[in-house]
Amino acid sequence: MALRICMLSLWLLAPILLSACGGDWSREAPSGEETLRYGDLVIIGGGLRADNAAVYQAILEGRSGDGPLCVIPTASAEPESSMESAVSRFDALGGPETALGVLLTVDNPEDAFLQEVEDQLRACSGFFFTGGVQTRIVQVFRPEAGDSPAFHALRERHRAGAVVSGSSAGAAIMTDPMTGGGSSAGALQDGIRWGEEDDGQGVILEKGLGFLDRAFVDQHFLARGRWGRLLVAVLAMDDRDFGMGIDENTALVVRGDSAWVLGESGVLFFDVRGASREEEGHGGSNVLLYLLGSGDGVDLKSGSVHPNATKAPLARTEEGFQGREMDLFDRWTLLHFLHEAATVPDSLFTFRQDGHLMEFRKGPGFEARAWEGEGVEGSPRGFFMGPMVLSVRRDGAS
């Protein structure tokens, strides 16, 4: 047992130690013809606070080269102020001139085709995309007329080792396709919609920037009850095995095939490799669900999940589950449910909601762990739990 804990601790510390020593992990290029040193991805679920030093530090440690960390405010409705705010936060941590703003907006999309802008991006040691509306980023970097030189410069710098990071809208763009909008209830009712305006129905998928190809991500996750739309999206994709829902003030850091969580809240991890898609709807069954807290990791090649070995098992109660009237798509409700479910002796939890039957069952080897103290919304600090086996299907009784 001691050896297992030691090995888990080393696994979780390895990315941090490598970053501190200036190293990185190799990742094979898609062609298989050469090995490139892809940079880290720091994918933040939105609501990033100025005092979240761990996430900002992960971005700074992922830089490659002597150039500045370039802040790109394209998604913002007020790009100049958003850019200046982010630059000042990075400069406060890394020193003067650590960061540099690159003012690419929907008001000057032609600048993404300028040689001087391309050269500026090629000199960046890393990138940070601010929040706002993710489609604005795609409109500028990957317009319908064709990908811009600015986009190619971003991709090449990432392949050469530069970190790419972003919060909220800056997180959504990490995959291709990306989430463009929609609700959880609407996703279960109407499924996938491509490139349409967000009218609250279905889950809208659009072209993204595509830095992450192992999983599909969503943001503002537990805070806004978005697990239903992530589930529907990842079940509909033949080329994605995993869904990752990143909560606010929290980051998923990806290095090669390894990923780990930093920040205040957690990341919901869906494994759909063994799932069965619903024939007469948009749900499915036999989906594995985990909640990863700060310090927990996952291998995005094998799907194996690694809770931080320093967390203690969560205390159990003898009382049965009380929360069967929960609206699981309401703010924070899934987190509250998972916390309660982890502490009670019940193993099966059934809900009827929005015309669907939802079943959560504790899977083989289920465990719940946390550090001492309180985390977000009264949950345990660094809360980890799983696996649960999830089934969502149309409710014949409704």
N, C-alpha and C positions, 0 to 999 in steps of 0.2 A: 504493500500500500504506500509506504514511504517513497519507494522508487517511482510509483505512478505519479504521486503528487509532485515529485521533483521534476519528472519529465514534462508534466503539464506546465509547471512554472517556467521551465526553460523555453517551452514552445511559445508561451505568451510573452516572455521577455525578449525573445530573439529579435522581433522586428524593432523593438525599442533600442536594443543593444547595437543592432546593425546601423540604425539611423544615427545613433550617437557617435559611432565610429566612422561615419561617412560612407558606409557600404549600402548595397541594395541587393535584392534578389532578382535573378534572371528569370525571364519569362519568354517562352518560345513565341516567335512571330507567327501570325496566322498561316503564312505560306509554308512554314516548317523548313525553309531554306536557310535561315539564319537565326541566331539568338540575339535579341535586343534587350536592353535594360529599361524596361518600361518604368516610368515614374509612379509614385504613389498616387492613389485617389483618396481624397478626404471629402466624404460625401456627408453633408450636414443637413439635418432635417428641418432647418428653419429656426427662427427664434434664437439665434446665437447671441448670447450675452457677452458683453465686453469683458466680464471677469472669468470667462471660460478659458483659462490659460492653457489647459491641456490640449484643447482642439487647435487653438492658434499655434501652439508650439509644434504640434504634429505637422501643420502646414509648413512652418518655417524649417523644420528638420528635413522636410522632403525636397527642399530646393536642390537644384543641380546647376553648377556654374557660378560665375561671379556677378551675373546680372541681377536686377531687382526682381522681387515678386510683383507680378503685374496684376493689378486689380481691374476687372472688366465689369462695368456697371450696366451693361446693355439691357438687362431685364427690368431695370428700375424705371418708375415713372418720373423720378427726379435723379437722373444719373449722376450729375455733378456732385450733389450733396452726398449721395450714397457712396460714390467713389472716394470722396475726401474723408468720409467717416471711416471707411475700411482702411484706407492708407494710414490714417492716424493711429488706428489700433495696432496695426502691424509695426509701425515705426516705434510705438511705445514699448513694444516687446523686443524688437530686434535692433533698435537704434535708428537714428536719422537716415533717411534715404533707403531704408530696407525695402519699401514698397513704392511702386510707381503706378499712377492711374493711366489707363488707356481708354480714352473717351470714344468708344464705338457705340452708337445708338441707332435707333430706328429713324432718327432724323438725318443721319449721315451714313446710310448703309454703303454708299459708294466708297467710303474710306477703307472698307475691308478689302478692297481691290488695289489699294495704293501700295507701291513698292516700299515707301517709307514706313508704313504701318506693318507690313510683312517683316521688314528688317527689325523693327522694334520688338515684335513678338518673338522673333528668333533669338533675340538677346535676353529674353526673360529667363530667370531661374525657376520660375513656377508661375501658377495662375490661380486667381481667386475670382469666381463669378458671384456677384451679389444677388440678392433676392429680387422678386418682382414678378414678371410674367415670362415664363420660359419660352413662349413662342417668339418673343422679340429677339432672343438670342439666336434662334434658328433662322429667323428672317434675315438677320445680318450676316451670319457666318455660313449658312447653307441655303441661300435663296433659291427660288425655283429655277432661275437661270443657270444654276450650277454652283458647286462649292467654291468659296472664295479663297484667294491666297492666304488670307488671315486664318482660315480654318485649317488649311494644309500646314501652316506654320505651327499652330497649336498641336496638331497630331504629331508632327515630327519632333517637336520638343518633348512631348510626352513619351514617345518611343525612345528618345535619347536620355530619359531619366528625370525630366522635370515633373514636379508635382502638379496635379490639376485638382482644384478644390472648388467647392461652391456650396451655398446655403439656399435652401428652399428652391426657387426656380433654378439656381445654380446647381442643385442636386438633381433635379428632374432631368436635365440635359445629359446626364452621364450615360444614359442608355439610348439605344436606337432600335425600336421606337421608344418614345418616352410618354409619360402620362401628361395629357393636356388638360384634364379636368374630369368632372363627373362625381357622382356620389356612390356610396356603397349600396344603398337600396336600389338606386337606378341601375347600377352595374348588374345586380342579380336579376333585375327585371328585364333589361334590354341588352345586356351583354356589351360587346365591343362596338365602338363607333370610331371611324377614322376621320380625323381632321375637321370635325364639325365644331360649331360654337357650343360653349358649355351652357346647356339649358337644364342641367341637373339630371339628365337621363342618360343612362349608360356610362361606361368609362371611355373617355376619349383618348385615343392614341394618335400620336403625331411623330413626325421625323425628329430625332434627337441628334446629339453629337456623337454618341456611340463610343465612349471611352471604356465602358464596362460591358463585357459580353457574357460573363458567367451567370449573371442574375439580372432581375428586373427590380427597380427600386421605386419607392414612393416616399413622400416626406410629410411633415406635420402629422405624423401617423397616429399615435395613440391620442394625441390632443384633439384630433378631429375625426376619430372613428373611421379611418379610411381602410380598414382591413378587408372589407368586402370588395372594394374595387380592385385592390391588389390581388386578391384571390382570383377574381374573375379574369383579370388580365393575364396572370401567369398561367392559369389553366388553359387559356386560349392560345398560348404560344408553344409551338412545337420545338423551338430551339432554346428554351429557357427551363432549367430544372428548379430554379430557386427564385423566391420572391423575398425582398428585404424592405421592410417598412421602418423607416428611421424617424424617431420621434424628435421633438423640438429640443434645442440646446444640446444635441447629441450628434455624434459623428460615427460613421462607419469608415474605417481606414482600410484600404485595400492595397496589398502589395503582392503582385503575382496572383497566386491562387489562395493566399491567406488574407483573412480579414478579421478585424477586431473592433471593439466598441469603446468609445471614449465619450465622457460627458455625463450629464445629469440624469438622463432617462435611459431608454433602451431601444433595441432593434428587434422587431418581430421577424422571425425567419420561417418561411414556408418552404418545405421540400415536397415537390409534386412528382418526383420520379416514379413513385408507386401509386399515384392517384388515378382514379377512374373519373372521367368527365361525365357529367350528367347528360343524358341523351335528349331530354325534353326541357332543358333549361341551361343555365349558365354556371351552376355550381359543380360540385364534385364530392368524392368521398376518398377516404384513406390518405388525406393530406397530413403530413407531419408538421407540427407547429412547435416552435421554441420561442421563448423570450430571452434575449441576450442582454445582459446589463454591462455596465462599464467594466472592462477587464476581461470579458469573455470573448472567445474567438471561434471562427468557423473556417474550415477548409472548403473553398469554393470549387474544388475539383472532386473531392470524395463526398462532400456533404457532411463530414463528421464535425460535431459541435464540441467545443472545449470550454466548460465553465472554469472560471478562475479558481485555482486550487486553494486559495486563501479564504474563500467564502465558506461560511458554516451552513450546515443544513437548516432550513427554516423550521421553526417550532410548529408542531401540529396541535390542533384542538380536537376535542371529542364531539363537538357539535356538528350537525349536518349542515349542508349548504342551504343558505337562506335567500339567495338573490335571484330567484327564477323569473322575476318580473322586470329584469334589467332590459333597457334598450341598448343592445350591444354596439349600435352605430352612433351612440351619443358620445359627447366629449369624455375622454378618459375612462369610459365604462368598461372597455375590454381589459384595461389594466387592473381596475378594481375587481373584475371577475376573476382574472388569472391569479391575483393575490389571494382572494378568498378560496378559490378552488385548490390552490396549492397547500392550504393549511387544514382542510377538512378531510375526513375519511372517505367521502364519496369519490367514486371513480368515473361516473357518467353524469354529464350535465346536458340537459335538453332544453331548447328554447324554441318558441314559435314566434316568428317576427317577419313582417313584410312579405307574407305569403310563403315563407320558407321554414323548413324544419332544420334546426342547427343542433348538431350533436358534437360535444367535446368529450373525449374519453382519454383518461390517463394511459399512456402507452407503456410498453415494456421498459423498465429501467427509469421510470419517471422520477425526477428529483427536483427539488427547489432549494436554492442556496442564495445567500446574501451576506453582505458585510453588516456589522453592527451599525445601527443608526437608521434614520429615516431618509428616504429618497423622495422623488417627485410624487405629489398627490397622496402622500401618506404611505406609499409602498416601501418595502424594504430597500435599503441602499444597495445599488448594484444588483438588483433582483434578477435572478436567473431561474427559469423553470422549463421543463419539457422532458421528453416529448409528450405532446398531446396529439391524438388522432382526431382530425376534424372532418366532419361530413356536413355539407350544406346542399339541400335539395328542395325542390318545390314541395309544398305541404299539401298532400292530397286531402287532409282534413279541413283545410281552410276554404 
